[in-house]
Amino acid sequence: MPERVCFLLKVKADRLPEYRLRHKSVWADMQQALTETGWHNYSLFLRDDGLLVGYLETPNFEAALKGMAEREVNARWQASMGEFFEDLDGRRPDEGMFRLEEVFHLA
């Protein structure tokens, strides 16, 4: 049974249009790395005030995070996207995700 993961981040209000634009053409090697490291059924949802909700399914979230941390393409992607987010306090976006607790699932 896959682990279902939901997380939050906050995109800066003045960066919303460019953030949306960048996600229309996520690098092919970044998409491949996500798939290879166990990020499945991965979606991002963005509210007009910048609230970003991420959802994915994975066999093991910690292993998926570790796998991506070891990929050069992820380092480049995180460096290019870090400026879009609030409240990272020097962390990369993939280190600043606030994971939500799953309290219900309808199978």
Contacts in CASP RR format, 6 or more apart in sequence:
PFRMAT RR
TARGET T0000
AUTHOR 0000-0000-0000
METHOD contacts of the structure
MODEL  1
MPERVCFLLKVKADRLPEYRLRHKSVWADMQQALTETGWHNYSLFLRDDG
LLVGYLETPNFEAALKGMAEREVNARWQASMGEFFEDLDGRRPDEGMFRL
EEVFHLA
2 40 0 8 1.000
2 57 0 8 1.000
2 58 0 8 1.000
2 59 0 8 1.000
3 57 0 8 1.000
3 58 0 8 1.000
3 59 0 8 1.000
3 60 0 8 1.000
3 61 0 8 1.000
4 55 0 8 1.000
4 56 0 8 1.000
4 57 0 8 1.000
4 102 0 8 1.000
4 105 0 8 1.000
5 54 0 8 1.000
5 55 0 8 1.000
5 56 0 8 1.000
5 57 0 8 1.000
5 58 0 8 1.000
5 61 0 8 1.000
5 99 0 8 1.000
6 53 0 8 1.000
6 54 0 8 1.000
6 55 0 8 1.000
6 99 0 8 1.000
6 100 0 8 1.000
6 102 0 8 1.000
7 53 0 8 1.000
7 54 0 8 1.000
7 97 0 8 1.000
7 98 0 8 1.000
7 99 0 8 1.000
7 100 0 8 1.000
8 51 0 8 1.000
8 52 0 8 1.000
8 53 0 8 1.000
8 54 0 8 1.000
8 97 0 8 1.000
8 98 0 8 1.000
8 100 0 8 1.000
9 52 0 8 1.000
9 54 0 8 1.000
9 85 0 8 1.000
9 93 0 8 1.000
9 96 0 8 1.000
9 97 0 8 1.000
9 98 0 8 1.000
10 50 0 8 1.000
10 51 0 8 1.000
10 52 0 8 1.000
10 85 0 8 1.000
10 86 0 8 1.000
10 87 0 8 1.000
11 19 0 8 1.000
11 46 0 8 1.000
11 50 0 8 1.000
11 51 0 8 1.000
11 52 0 8 1.000
11 84 0 8 1.000
11 85 0 8 1.000
11 86 0 8 1.000
12 50 0 8 1.000
12 84 0 8 1.000
12 85 0 8 1.000
12 86 0 8 1.000
13 49 0 8 1.000
13 50 0 8 1.000
15 83 0 8 1.000
15 84 0 8 1.000
16 46 0 8 1.000
16 48 0 8 1.000
16 50 0 8 1.000
18 84 0 8 1.000
19 46 0 8 1.000
19 84 0 8 1.000
20 46 0 8 1.000
22 80 0 8 1.000
22 81 0 8 1.000
23 44 0 8 1.000
27 73 0 8 1.000
27 77 0 8 1.000
29 73 0 8 1.000
30 73 0 8 1.000
30 74 0 8 1.000
30 77 0 8 1.000
33 68 0 8 1.000
33 71 0 8 1.000
33 73 0 8 1.000
33 74 0 8 1.000
34 42 0 8 1.000
34 68 0 8 1.000
37 63 0 8 1.000
37 64 0 8 1.000
37 67 0 8 1.000
37 68 0 8 1.000
37 71 0 8 1.000
38 58 0 8 1.000
38 59 0 8 1.000
38 63 0 8 1.000
38 64 0 8 1.000
39 56 0 8 1.000
39 58 0 8 1.000
39 64 0 8 1.000
39 68 0 8 1.000
40 56 0 8 1.000
40 57 0 8 1.000
40 58 0 8 1.000
41 55 0 8 1.000
41 56 0 8 1.000
41 57 0 8 1.000
42 54 0 8 1.000
42 55 0 8 1.000
42 56 0 8 1.000
42 57 0 8 1.000
43 54 0 8 1.000
43 55 0 8 1.000
43 56 0 8 1.000
44 52 0 8 1.000
44 53 0 8 1.000
44 54 0 8 1.000
44 55 0 8 1.000
45 52 0 8 1.000
45 53 0 8 1.000
45 54 0 8 1.000
45 55 0 8 1.000
46 52 0 8 1.000
46 53 0 8 1.000
47 53 0 8 1.000
56 64 0 8 1.000
58 64 0 8 1.000
65 94 0 8 1.000
68 74 0 8 1.000
68 94 0 8 1.000
69 94 0 8 1.000
74 94 0 8 1.000
78 92 0 8 1.000
78 93 0 8 1.000
78 94 0 8 1.000
79 92 0 8 1.000
81 93 0 8 1.000
82 88 0 8 1.000
82 92 0 8 1.000
82 93 0 8 1.000
84 93 0 8 1.000
85 93 0 8 1.000
85 96 0 8 1.000
88 95 0 8 1.000
88 96 0 8 1.000
END
